[in-house]
Amino acid sequence: MRLNKRMLTTLSYDAAAHMAEELPDPSRYVPIAMMGSITINGVTGFIYCIVLLFSLGDLTVLLASPTGFPFIQLFYNVSNSYAAASILTIIVSLIATAANAAGLTSTSRTAWAFARDGAFPFSKFFAHIGHDHQVPVRMCVLLSVLQMLLGLVSKVEGISHI
């Protein structure tokens, strides 16, 4: 499978390491992706943290938010606009979705490598690569189901404490 070399910088340093065997010339492009990701995410994260800390306000108000999510209340407090708070929340949701996709990509490749080497339960079944896109589809589906189940456990535990 050939990946676009520029795509690696969007997957984080961890995903670059897990997907190294799928790349042409990994000894050159994996370190570039790792250092680029660390640099970009470090600078961006530091600036975001500084901005959040300066606009935090009263922490008890944020924690008692009627939304149930203090970061949404923070966005509203800073912007005084439901529309702006909604847009900022959508941006955070899109970033979380992209991070989930990167996590699934790297985790499925790692688990697939274990299955390929016979070190995973039902290895022959999960070591299969889809012919259409050259992706370990069965492993992606398994990990997605496991992730949903973990989310369900978290949700059920949150409901039991109410």
N, C-alpha and C positions, 0 to 999 in steps of 0.2 A: 504494500500500500504506500503510495506517495502522498506526503502531506505538503501543503504549502509551507515553506520555511518561515514566512512571516506570521503564520498562524500560531506558531509555538510561543511567541511572546505573550499571547493572550491567555495561555493555559496555566500559568504560574510555574515556578521553578520545580515543584514536585511533579507536575504532569509532564514536564519536559524530560525529567529523568525516567519516568515510567514508559514514555513513548519513544525513547531513544532508538530502539531497534527497528522502528518503522520509518526512520528518517534516512535520507541520503546524507552522507558525511556528518554523522552525529557528533564526532569528536570536535567539529568546528561549531555547529549550530546549537547544540545543547548548552554549552557554557554561556554562549551569547544570550540565549533565551533565559537562562537562570539569572544571570547578572542583570539583564534588562528588566526582568520581572521584579527582582528584589529592589532595584533602584527606583523604578516607576512606582511600585506599590508602597515602598518606604516613604518616598517624598509625598505622594498623594495622601497616604494615611496619616502622616505627621501633620500636614496642613489641615486635614479634616478634623483631627483630634483637637488641634488648637482652636479652630473655629467653634466646635461643639463646646469646649470648655468655657470659652468666653461668652457663649450665648445660653449656657445651661440654666441660669436663674435658680429659683427655689426647687431643690430636689424633691421635697415632699409633695409639691404641686404636680410635678411630673409623675411621681410614683402613684399618685391618686387619680391619674387620668381616667376619664370616663371611657376612653377608647380601649383601655387595657394595654396599650403599648406606649411607654413613655417617650419613645423617639417620635411618634406621630404628634403627641402633645407638644414636644419641643419644636417641631416644624411649624405647628400652628402658632405657638407663642412667639416665635421669631418673625413669622410672616404676617400674622393677624389676618390670614386669608385661608378659607377652606380649600379653595382651588390650588393655591401654592402648596399647602400642606399635602394635598392629594398628589400633586405632581411629584413632589419630593419623595413621598412614600412609594409611588410607582417606580421612581428611579432606584430606590433601595431594593424594591422587589425584583427589578430587572437585573440588578447586580447579583442578587442572591440566586436568581435563575441561572445566570452565566456561571457563577461559582459552582452551582450544582452540576451543570453540564461538564465543567472541567473536572470536577471530582469524579463523576461517573466515568468519564473518558479514561482518566488515569487509573482508577480502581478496577475498571473492567479489564484493562490491559494487564494489570498485575495479576488479577485472579485468573485471567485466561492463560497467562504464562505458567502459573501453577498447574492449571488443568492440562495444558500442553505437555508438561513434564510428569504428569500422573500423580501430582501431589494434592489434588482437590477431589472431594467426593464426586462420584459420577463423572470422572475426568473425560471419558470418551465423549459423552454427550456435550459437556460444556466447553470442550476444546474446539468445537466446530466454529468455522469462520464462514459467515454468509457470503455467497458467491456474488451477489449483486454489488455490494459496497465494500467487500473485504473487511468487515467489522465483526467482532465477536458478539453477534446479536443475542444469542442465548445467555451469555454472561451478563450483558447489559440488562436484559429482562430480569434475570435472577436478582441482580443487585438493586434494580429499581424496586422490585417487590419487597426485598428485605428492607430497603430504606423507607418505603411506605409503611411497613409493619412497625419499624422503630418509631416513626412519626405518630402512628396510631397509639402505641404504648405510651408515648409522651403525652398525647392528648387525653387518653383515658385516665392517666395518673393525675393530670391537671384538673380533670372534672371531679375526681374522687376527693380532692382537697377543698372543693367549694362548699 
